[in-house]
Amino acid sequence: MPLTIAYIVTDRTIQVPLALGPQQAATQAAQISMVGEGPPVLMLHGFLGDRTCWQPLVDGVSDQYCCVSLDLLGFGASGQPQIRYDVPTEVAFVEAVRSHLGLEQLYLVGHSFGGWVAAAYAIAHPERVRGLLLAAPAGIRDDEFCGRYDYLRPLLTGGPWIDWGLRLAGLVAPCLARPRPSTPCAGSARRSSASPPPGPFYWIASAPKTPSTPWKPKSTGSRPPPPS
């Protein structure tokens, strides 16, 4: 496929071959959105995200690039096999999608977990990557961070008691939350009922102005005060 391609807005599911073991299907669903004209850019979302996270960026650059946003394996509308998810599996999934779409080379953009996958993909398939952009990527070793959340590791083991505990926490948490009373900011503008609904930058609170006190020179008795 040529480097520059064009797509009208399309959101579709494709089936890509992926070897995940004897107990899993030979193909997995991959949900993609493609829009724009130009060099292909594959966008990989972060943990707990999906392809729609990239929509603001797609709106801004789709006149220069063919934007391909993908639901990673186990996220959004892509396949969700019962496997142990890891970065190498996601890299294999991304490569299967690239091969299915016939993209010889592409730019990769990844955020958070998607940044980890994008970096690992670039290492595994450098001949396919024309450029790499990582936005707050995961997967970077931080010795100060290591071990900070070890107490959460039991949540990753799964099991019925974990599911039960998480459901119970979801029911109890709203009861324990204490609503904080909202205090209007002094000096903020009040809109009338006839004014239009506020936009994202409508409310601008200004600090109350204190009347300025005129300067009065100090008289030491030895020197006359400066002329007014």
N, C-alpha and C positions, 0 to 999 in steps of 0.2 A: 504494500500500500504506500502511496506517496506520502512525503512528510506532511504536506498540507492537505487537510481533509475538511469536509463541511458536513454538518448535520443540522437538520431542523430539530426543534425540541423533540426528544424521544425518551421515553422511560419504559424500559422493557426488562424482561427476565430471560437470561440465556442459560443453557445447560453446558457446563464445562467438565471435562474429565478430570478426576482427582482421586488418586489412590490413597485411601484412608484406612485400609485394612479389610479383611475378609468379611466382617460383619456390616460394612457400610456400602452404600450404593456406589456404583462406578462413576456416576456424575453428580454434581452438586449445582443447585440454582445459584446464579449470580445476578443480583439486581443492579442495573446500571442506568444512569441518566447521561445522555450525550446531547450537547448543544453547542453551536458556534462553528466558526470556520477558521482554520489555521493549523499550526502544529498541535498535535494532540498532547493534552495535559491530563494525567491521571491523578485524581485527588482521593486521598485515603483519610478517613475521619478518625477521631480519637475514640477512646474507651467510652462505652455507653452512648455513642453517637451513631449517626447513619449518614447516607449520602446527602441528605437535605441540609446538613450543616454548612455545606459549601455554597448554597444558593446565593448569598450576597456577593461572594467572590465571582461566581459564574456570571452574575448579572453585569459585573464590572469589566470582565475580560473576554467574554464570549464573542466580541467583535474582532478579536485578534487571535484567539485560540479555540480549538475544538476541545471543550471541557468534558471530561469523562469522570463522573463521580460514581464511586462504587460502594455498595454495602459489603464490608468485609465478611468473611465466613463467620457465621454465628451472630451476625448483627442485622438489624432491619429486616428486609424481605429476602435476603440471601439464605442459602441453606443453613440449617442448624442441626447438624448431626451430633449424636451423643458421643463425643470424643474428648480427649484432653487437648484443649486449644493451646497453641504456642506460636511463636513467631515463625519458625520454619514452615509450619502448615499454612499460615497466612501468606507467606512468600510464594509457596507453590500454588496457592489459589490465585494470587495476583498474576503469576506467570501464565496460568491456564486461561485467565480472562484476556490477557494481552494477546496470546496466541490465537484465541477464538476470534478476536476482533481484527486480527491481521495487522497489528501495529508493529512495524519494524523497530521504530525507536520512539521514545516519548519523554516528556518531562514528568517528573514525579513531585507531587506536593503532599506532605504528610503532617498531621497534627497529633501530638501526644502519642498514643499507641500507634496510630497510623504513621507517625514519623519514625518510630522504631521499625515498623514493617518496611517502610520506604527505604530506610538506610540499609537494612538487611537485604532487601531486594537489589539495591544498587551494588552491593558487594557480591551477591550471587550472580547477577546478570549485568555486568558493567557495559556490555556491548549494546544493551537495549536502552540505556539511560542517557539522554542528551543533557539533562540538567536535574538537579536535586534541590528542593527547597524544604527545609524542616522548620516547622513552627512549634516551639516548646515541645521538642520530642521527648518521649520516654526512652528508657534503655540506656541512659548515661549513668555510669557508676558514680555514686556519691557516698563516700565512706561515712559521712555524718548522718546520711539518711538511712543507711543500711541498718536493719534491726529495729528501727523506730516503731514499725507497725507489726512486729512479730506476733503480738497478742491477737491480731486479726486472722492469723493463718488458719485456725480451726474453721473459719467461715468458708474456706476454699475446699474443705474435705467433702462437703455435701452431706446428705443424709436427712432422714425425716425430722430428727430433733433440731437440726439447723433451720430447716424450713419452718417448723413450728415456732421456733424462737424468733425468727425474723417477722413472721406474721403477728405474733404477740407484741413485738416491739412497735410495729406499725400501728397497732390499735392503741397502745398505751401512750406513745409519744405525744399525740395531740392533747391528751388529757393533762400531761405534765407541763406542757408549754404554757408560759405565762405571757399573755399579750402585753405588749408595751404600749402605753397610751401615747398617742401622737400629739405632740405639742407644736402649735403653729409657730413658725419662725418670726421673731419680732422684725417688723419692717417689711415683711413679704407682701406682695401685691395681692389684692383681692379682686377676683374677676366678677363682673356683674352677670346676671342671668342672661343678658342679651349678647354677651361676648361669645366668640366661637370656642369650641372645646380646645383645651391646651394641647399643643404639640410637644415633642420631646424636649424642646428647649424653651417652653413657654414660661415656666416658673423660674424666675431669677430672684432669689432673696437678696435684699440689700440691707446692709447693717444700718441701724438707726443713726442718723447724723446728730452729733452733739454740737450745740452752738459753740462757736469759737470764742475764746476769751481774749479781749484785746491785750496786747503786751504792755506791761507797765515796767518801766526801768526801776532798778533798785537804787535807792539813794543811800550812799555810804556816808554822806556828810562831808567828805573830803573833795568829791568831784561833783560838778553839776550834772544833772541828767542830760542825755542827748536830746537834741531838738526834736519835737514831734513832727 
